[in-house]
Amino acid sequence: MLMNPVETMLVDSAPRAWLQRAYELPLLHRLGARISGQRVVEVGCGRGVGAELLLDRWDAAHVLAVDLDPAMVERARRRLARFGPRVEVLVADVCELPLDDGVVDAVVDFAVIHHVPVWRDAVAEAVRVLRPGGQLVFEEVTRHALQRWSYRTFLEHPEVDRFSAEEFADALVDHGMRLPVPPVTRFFGDFVLGVAVKPAPTDPVPS
Ligand SMILES: C[S@@+](CC[C@H](N)C(=O)[O-])C[C@H]1O[C@@H](n2cnc3c(N)ncnc32)[C@H](O)[C@@H]1O
């Protein structure tokens, strides 16, 4: 589901970019995100601030940045043009990524999957495109936030079957991912951040 004009304004703001750069990136790094030299797909890239950070700060080898909204893709393309062949920006649905199975080292989700009506399909698709040993790095918005008066009044999200932090973590495990470090919640449980790993076939099965 696309953002409404109020959310577009909030997401396209300097405070949002600051939050991603100064708070979310260091926290995700502490939780185990390792992107340097990796082939990454960033889902729901918006205007491209996240992809820019992945390339500049985390030194990703290549980022495929996708968004459902062609206007966002156009803006991200302009922002990311300076990275040349290290980046590609496409209109695509996180539930139908234009990638073969197991071809990326990392999938990065900055606040996108809560916008997807059948959100478990987005989780399944992220797992599909990851190589064994690859990471799903996420910052998500929980049901706790979406039920707030402010979210319901000013923003638009799918209304049924939203997830708590625990349900999001459980869905990752249900799709075969491991959580070496437990995800963390922030702001009274409104946000959940973490790093899930797709096990390699040789990994020991947890007891
Ligand atoms: C809350 S914004 C987050 C944007 C950016 N990642 C950030 O953190 O600032 C959600 C983004 O997800 C995109 N989006 C929503 N549903 C999507 C889907 N099914 N597939 C890909 N992108 C989607 C929206 O167009 C929007 O750009």
The ligand as a Gaussian input file, in Angstrom:
#p B3LYP/6-31G(d) Opt

LIG

0 1
 C        7.209000       4.230000       5.376000
 S        7.887000       4.321000       3.777000
 C        9.583000       3.938000       4.115000
 C       10.509000       4.540000       3.085000
 C       12.004000       4.368000       3.425000
 N       12.355000       2.953000       3.398000
 C       12.309000       4.964000       4.770000
 O       12.558000       4.218000       5.706000
 O       12.317000       6.184000       4.879000
 C        7.282000       2.861000       2.983000
 C        7.753000       2.727000       1.536000
 O        7.390000       1.428000       1.091000
 C        6.853000       1.519000      -0.219000
 N        5.981000       0.345000      -0.398000
 C        4.767000       0.116000       0.113000
 N        4.308000      -1.092000      -0.248000
 C        5.293000      -1.662000      -0.997000
 C        5.437000      -2.913000      -1.670000
 N        4.451000      -3.840000      -1.647000
 N        6.569000      -3.161000      -2.349000
 C        7.584000      -2.233000      -2.402000
 N        7.488000      -1.024000      -1.785000
 C        6.372000      -0.742000      -1.092000
 C        6.133000       2.856000      -0.236000
 O        5.929000       3.325000      -1.559000
 C        7.104000       3.717000       0.574000
 O        8.089000       4.299000      -0.240000

